[in-house]
Amino acid sequence: MKKIVCIICLPFFFVSCKSGKDAVIISFNSITIDTLLHDKISIRAIEVDNDKLWYAADKNRFGFYDFKTKKNKEITIKSDSINKEFRSIAQNKEYVFIANIGNPANIFKISKIDLSVKRVYTEVHEKVFYDSMNFWNEKEGILIGDPIDNCLSILITRDGGTTWNKIPCANLPKTFDGEAAFAASNTNVMIKENDCWIVSGGKKSRVFHSSDKGTIWKVHETSIVQGDAMTGIFTADFYNKKKGFVAGGNYEKLEQNFKNKAITKDGGKTWTLIAENQGFGYASCVQFIPNSDGKELVVVGATGIHYSSNGGISWKQLSDDKTLYTIRFLNRNTAFAAGKNKIVKIVFN
């Protein structure tokens, strides 16, 4: 197991008031990185599940790392001759769901008990490309993808992932030519209670919102860089129903650190650019740190691992590792990240 210790001095802290008492949260000043899996693999979708970290990967593969046994279990789905790359993953209590990018699109339902695999959805179209998946609860989930006609592709399940139905374009906001989504880290669709947000990029970079589990949708503008095929929002996270953060940038100009991050305090209706010409460049995944009152965030991407303790106003680089694509937190101090050829555990000290 490979261990790396990165120490950065962060000369600031913040105080948040909760339940009438002052709670002092000291900023992290170091991280420890342990490599859990090292192989020739590309992983952009992970899910923390009690004592396991599930992952979806390239070359028809999915699997999990068991925290207790410290062993990895990997399975290859051999359903046909097509080499599938899985970039979407979600779960409920009994099953894990994964979806591949490209044509034909497939959703697979995997039993957590015996790892049996069942294909529950297939869609064939030259333009089909699904990007990200999430669940509201045990029964209701969503998978989103690029436009085929003049709207985003949105699939909904209401029966625990057994069947998936596509929302007609007549019931969705229209997309612009060249507007799509990015399958960078399975963070294009966020859920809080009944609310759901989808982020887009390319020629237009906007935020689509539903407050009723995907029935009625509205769309809101952002000032994130847009206009070219590889610009826009690549990732987003919401701390609660009001406070959210989007990030991305220009994939062809990885160091560009302006118009690549924005915040909302009204549930995604309005977005304000933040930390212009500061902090990270292109970002593939952003996550709020749990129990941080929405003040602490971590970003992984082409300029390494960056951390903010003040809601994204300022950023510090904690690692220069540019090969991580996605990150999820187990608790306030522990996260798991994956990317090019590896899965790692990150402890924030």
C-alpha positions as CSV (number, residue, x, y, z in Angstrom):
1,M,0.0,0.0,0.0
2,K,1.5,3.3,-1.1
3,K,1.3,6.2,1.4
4,I,1.9,9.8,0.6
5,V,1.8,12.6,3.1
6,C,1.1,16.1,1.9
7,I,1.5,19.0,4.3
8,I,0.3,22.5,3.5
9,C,0.0,25.2,6.1
10,L,-3.4,26.9,6.0
11,P,-3.3,30.1,8.1
12,F,-7.0,30.5,8.6
13,F,-10.0,29.1,10.4
14,F,-13.6,29.9,10.6
15,V,-16.3,29.9,13.2
16,S,-19.9,28.8,12.6
17,C,-22.8,29.2,15.0
18,K,-25.1,26.1,15.5
19,S,-27.9,25.6,18.0
20,G,-27.0,28.8,19.8
21,K,-23.4,27.6,20.5
22,D,-20.2,28.6,18.8
23,A,-18.6,25.7,16.9
24,V,-15.0,26.3,15.9
25,I,-13.8,24.3,12.8
26,I,-10.1,24.4,12.3
27,S,-8.9,24.2,8.7
28,F,-7.2,21.1,7.5
29,N,-3.4,21.5,7.2
30,S,-2.4,18.2,5.8
31,I,-3.6,15.1,3.9
32,T,-2.5,11.5,3.9
33,I,-3.1,9.5,0.7
34,D,-3.1,5.7,0.7
35,T,-3.4,3.8,-2.6
36,L,-6.0,1.1,-2.3
37,L,-6.0,-0.1,-5.9
38,H,-3.4,0.3,-8.6
39,D,-4.1,-1.2,-12.0
40,K,-4.5,-0.3,-15.7
41,I,-8.0,1.1,-15.3
42,S,-10.0,4.3,-15.7
43,I,-12.6,5.1,-12.9
44,R,-14.9,8.1,-13.0
45,A,-17.8,6.9,-10.9
46,I,-17.7,5.7,-7.2
47,E,-20.2,5.2,-4.4
48,V,-19.5,4.8,-0.7
49,D,-21.7,2.1,0.8
50,N,-21.2,1.2,4.5
51,D,-18.0,-0.9,4.4
52,K,-17.5,-0.9,0.7
53,L,-16.5,1.5,-2.1
54,W,-18.3,0.6,-5.3
55,Y,-16.8,1.7,-8.6
56,A,-17.7,1.7,-12.3
57,A,-14.9,1.6,-14.8
58,D,-13.8,1.0,-18.4
59,K,-13.5,-2.2,-20.3
60,N,-16.8,-3.6,-19.1
61,R,-15.6,-3.6,-15.5
62,F,-17.2,-2.8,-12.1
63,G,-16.3,-3.8,-8.6
64,F,-15.8,-2.8,-5.0
65,Y,-13.1,-2.3,-2.4
66,D,-13.9,-3.8,1.0
67,F,-12.8,-1.6,3.8
68,K,-12.8,-4.5,6.3
69,T,-10.9,-7.1,4.3
70,K,-8.8,-4.5,2.5
71,K,-9.4,-6.4,-0.7
72,N,-10.7,-5.5,-4.1
73,K,-13.4,-7.5,-6.0
74,E,-13.8,-6.8,-9.7
75,I,-16.2,-8.2,-12.3
76,T,-16.3,-7.9,-16.0
77,I,-19.7,-7.8,-17.7
78,K,-19.5,-10.0,-20.8
79,S,-22.8,-9.3,-22.4
80,D,-21.7,-8.7,-26.0
81,S,-18.6,-7.8,-28.0
82,I,-18.8,-4.1,-27.3
83,N,-16.2,-2.6,-25.0
84,K,-18.3,-0.6,-22.5
85,E,-17.0,2.3,-20.4
86,F,-19.1,2.8,-17.3
87,R,-19.2,6.4,-16.0
88,S,-22.5,6.4,-14.1
89,I,-23.2,4.7,-10.8
90,A,-25.9,4.9,-8.1
91,Q,-27.4,2.7,-5.4
92,N,-30.3,1.9,-3.2
93,K,-30.3,-0.5,-0.2
94,E,-30.2,-3.8,-2.3
95,Y,-28.7,-2.9,-5.6
96,V,-26.0,-1.0,-7.4
97,F,-26.8,0.5,-10.9
98,I,-24.2,1.3,-13.5
99,A,-24.6,2.8,-17.0
100,N,-22.2,3.1,-19.9
101,I,-21.4,6.0,-22.2
102,G,-22.0,5.7,-26.0
103,N,-24.2,3.7,-28.2
104,P,-25.9,1.4,-27.3
105,A,-26.7,2.8,-23.9
106,N,-27.3,0.2,-21.1
107,I,-28.3,0.2,-17.4
108,F,-27.2,-2.8,-15.4
109,K,-28.8,-3.7,-12.0
110,I,-26.3,-5.5,-9.7
111,S,-27.3,-7.4,-6.5
112,K,-25.2,-6.4,-3.5
113,I,-25.8,-9.9,-2.0
114,D,-24.6,-12.2,-4.8
115,L,-23.3,-9.7,-7.4
116,S,-25.7,-11.1,-10.1
117,V,-26.1,-8.7,-13.0
118,K,-29.3,-7.9,-15.0
119,R,-29.6,-5.5,-17.9
120,V,-32.7,-3.4,-17.2
121,Y,-32.5,-0.8,-20.0
122,T,-31.1,-0.5,-23.5
123,E,-31.3,2.4,-25.9
124,V,-29.9,2.4,-29.4
125,H,-29.2,5.7,-31.2
126,E,-26.2,7.3,-32.8
127,K,-26.3,10.3,-30.5
128,V,-27.1,8.4,-27.2
129,F,-24.7,9.3,-24.4
130,Y,-25.5,9.1,-20.7
131,D,-23.5,10.9,-18.2
132,S,-24.6,10.7,-14.6
133,M,-27.0,8.8,-12.2
134,N,-28.5,9.4,-8.8
135,F,-31.4,8.2,-6.6
136,W,-33.9,10.2,-4.5
137,N,-34.8,7.1,-2.4
138,E,-35.2,3.4,-2.6
139,K,-37.6,3.5,-5.5
140,E,-37.0,6.7,-7.4
141,G,-33.9,7.4,-9.5
142,I,-32.6,9.4,-12.4
143,L,-30.1,9.0,-15.2
144,I,-29.2,12.0,-17.4
145,G,-27.5,12.3,-20.8
146,D,-26.8,14.4,-23.8
147,P,-29.6,15.7,-26.1
148,I,-30.8,13.5,-28.9
149,D,-33.4,15.9,-30.3
150,N,-33.7,19.3,-28.6
151,C,-33.7,18.3,-24.9
152,L,-31.5,16.5,-22.4
153,S,-32.0,12.8,-22.3
154,I,-33.6,12.0,-18.9
155,L,-34.5,8.6,-17.7
156,I,-36.6,8.1,-14.5
157,T,-37.3,5.0,-12.4
158,R,-40.2,4.8,-9.9
159,D,-39.9,1.1,-9.1
160,G,-36.4,0.7,-7.6
161,G,-34.6,0.5,-10.9
162,T,-36.5,-2.4,-12.5
163,T,-37.9,-0.2,-15.3
164,W,-36.7,3.2,-16.7
165,N,-38.8,5.6,-18.7
166,K,-37.6,8.5,-20.8
167,I,-39.2,12.0,-20.2
168,P,-40.6,13.3,-23.5
169,C,-38.9,16.5,-24.9
170,A,-42.3,18.2,-24.8
171,N,-42.0,18.1,-20.9
172,L,-38.4,19.5,-20.8
173,P,-36.7,22.8,-21.4
174,K,-35.2,23.0,-24.9
175,T,-31.4,22.8,-25.2
176,F,-29.2,24.9,-27.5
177,D,-27.2,23.5,-30.4
178,G,-23.9,22.3,-28.9
179,E,-25.2,22.1,-25.3
180,A,-24.6,18.8,-23.6
181,A,-23.3,17.3,-20.3
182,F,-19.9,15.9,-19.4
183,A,-19.4,12.4,-18.0
184,A,-16.4,13.5,-16.0
185,S,-17.1,12.3,-12.5
186,N,-20.8,11.2,-12.1
187,T,-21.6,14.7,-10.7
188,N,-23.9,16.2,-13.4
189,V,-27.0,15.4,-11.4
190,M,-27.5,16.3,-7.7
191,I,-30.3,15.4,-5.4
192,K,-31.5,16.9,-2.1
193,E,-34.8,15.7,-0.8
194,N,-37.3,16.1,-3.7
195,D,-35.1,18.5,-5.6
196,C,-32.8,17.7,-8.5
197,W,-30.3,19.7,-10.4
198,I,-28.6,18.9,-13.8
199,V,-25.7,20.9,-15.1
200,S,-24.7,21.4,-18.8
201,G,-21.8,22.7,-20.8
202,G,-20.5,23.2,-24.3
203,K,-22.0,26.0,-26.3
204,K,-24.3,26.8,-23.3
205,S,-23.6,26.1,-19.6
206,R,-26.8,26.1,-17.5
207,V,-28.5,24.5,-14.5
208,F,-31.7,22.6,-14.9
209,H,-33.9,22.2,-11.8
210,S,-36.8,20.2,-10.7
211,S,-38.5,20.4,-7.2
212,D,-40.8,17.5,-7.7
213,K,-38.5,14.5,-8.5
214,G,-38.2,15.1,-12.2
215,T,-41.8,16.0,-13.3
216,I,-41.5,19.7,-13.9
217,W,-38.3,21.4,-15.0
218,K,-36.9,24.9,-15.1
219,V,-33.5,26.1,-16.4
220,H,-31.3,28.9,-15.2
221,E,-28.3,30.7,-16.8
222,T,-24.8,30.8,-15.4
223,S,-21.7,32.9,-16.2
224,I,-19.4,29.9,-16.3
225,V,-17.1,29.9,-19.4
226,Q,-19.1,28.5,-22.4
227,G,-19.3,28.7,-26.2
228,D,-16.9,26.0,-27.2
229,A,-17.4,22.2,-27.2
230,M,-15.1,21.5,-24.2
231,T,-16.2,24.5,-21.9
232,G,-18.7,24.8,-19.2
233,I,-19.8,23.1,-16.0
234,F,-18.3,19.6,-15.5
235,T,-19.2,19.0,-11.9
236,A,-21.5,20.3,-9.2
237,D,-22.6,19.6,-5.6
238,F,-25.2,20.9,-3.2
239,Y,-24.8,21.2,0.5
240,N,-28.5,21.6,1.1
241,K,-31.5,22.8,-1.0
242,K,-30.2,26.4,-1.2
243,K,-26.4,26.3,-1.2
244,G,-24.6,24.8,-4.2
245,F,-21.3,25.0,-6.1
246,V,-20.5,24.4,-9.7
247,A,-17.1,24.0,-11.3
248,G,-15.4,23.1,-14.6
249,G,-13.7,25.4,-17.0
250,N,-12.0,24.8,-20.3
251,Y,-10.8,21.3,-20.9
252,E,-8.5,22.6,-23.7
253,K,-7.0,25.2,-21.4
254,L,-6.5,23.3,-18.2
255,E,-4.7,26.0,-16.2
256,Q,-7.4,28.6,-16.8
257,N,-8.8,29.5,-13.4
258,F,-11.4,32.2,-14.2
259,K,-15.1,31.7,-15.0
260,N,-14.7,28.1,-13.9
261,K,-16.4,28.2,-10.5
262,A,-19.7,29.7,-9.1
263,I,-21.9,29.5,-6.1
264,T,-25.7,29.7,-5.5
265,K,-27.5,30.6,-2.3
266,D,-31.0,30.4,-3.7
267,G,-31.3,26.8,-4.9
268,G,-29.7,27.3,-8.3
269,K,-31.8,30.2,-9.5
270,T,-28.9,32.6,-9.6
271,W,-25.1,31.9,-9.8
272,T,-22.2,34.1,-8.8
273,L,-18.7,33.6,-10.1
274,I,-16.2,33.2,-7.3
275,A,-12.4,33.1,-6.8
276,E,-11.7,34.6,-10.2
277,N,-8.1,34.0,-11.3
278,Q,-7.5,32.1,-8.1
279,G,-7.2,28.5,-7.1
280,F,-7.7,25.5,-9.4
281,G,-8.0,25.4,-13.1
282,Y,-10.1,22.7,-14.9
283,A,-12.1,20.7,-12.3
284,S,-13.6,17.3,-12.9
285,C,-15.2,16.9,-9.4
286,V,-16.2,19.1,-6.5
287,Q,-17.7,18.0,-3.2
288,F,-18.8,19.7,0.0
289,I,-17.2,18.3,3.1
290,P,-19.8,16.8,5.4
291,N,-20.7,18.7,8.6
292,S,-18.9,21.9,7.4
293,D,-22.0,24.2,7.3
294,G,-21.3,24.4,3.6
295,K,-18.0,26.3,4.1
296,E,-15.6,23.5,3.2
297,L,-15.1,22.1,-0.3
298,V,-12.6,19.9,-2.1
299,V,-12.0,19.8,-5.8
300,V,-10.0,17.3,-7.9
301,G,-8.9,17.9,-11.5
302,A,-6.1,18.8,-13.8
303,T,-4.3,21.1,-11.3
304,G,-4.4,18.7,-8.4
305,I,-6.4,18.5,-5.1
306,H,-7.7,21.9,-3.8
307,Y,-9.4,22.8,-0.6
308,S,-11.4,25.8,0.6
309,S,-12.5,26.5,4.2
310,N,-14.5,29.7,3.4
311,G,-17.1,28.6,0.9
312,G,-14.9,28.8,-2.2
313,I,-13.6,32.4,-1.7
314,S,-10.0,31.2,-1.4
315,W,-8.3,27.9,-2.2
316,K,-5.2,26.0,-1.2
317,Q,-3.6,23.2,-3.1
318,L,-3.2,20.0,-1.0
319,S,-1.7,17.8,-3.7
320,D,-0.4,18.2,-7.2
321,D,-1.9,14.8,-8.3
322,K,-3.5,15.5,-11.6
323,T,-4.8,12.0,-12.2
324,L,-7.8,11.9,-10.0
325,Y,-11.2,12.3,-11.6
326,T,-13.8,11.8,-8.9
327,I,-14.0,12.0,-5.0
328,R,-16.6,11.1,-2.3
329,F,-16.5,11.6,1.4
330,L,-17.1,8.8,4.0
331,N,-17.1,11.4,6.8
332,R,-15.6,14.8,7.5
333,N,-12.1,13.6,7.7
334,T,-12.1,10.7,5.2
335,A,-12.6,10.6,1.4
336,F,-12.1,8.2,-1.4
337,A,-11.0,9.3,-4.9
338,A,-10.4,7.5,-8.2
339,G,-9.1,8.2,-11.6
340,K,-6.3,7.0,-13.9
341,N,-5.2,3.6,-12.8
342,K,-6.1,3.9,-9.1
343,I,-8.4,4.3,-6.2
344,V,-7.0,6.2,-3.1
345,K,-8.1,6.9,0.4
346,I,-7.5,10.5,1.6
347,V,-7.4,11.4,5.2
348,F,-7.8,15.1,6.0
349,N,-5.9,16.1,9.2
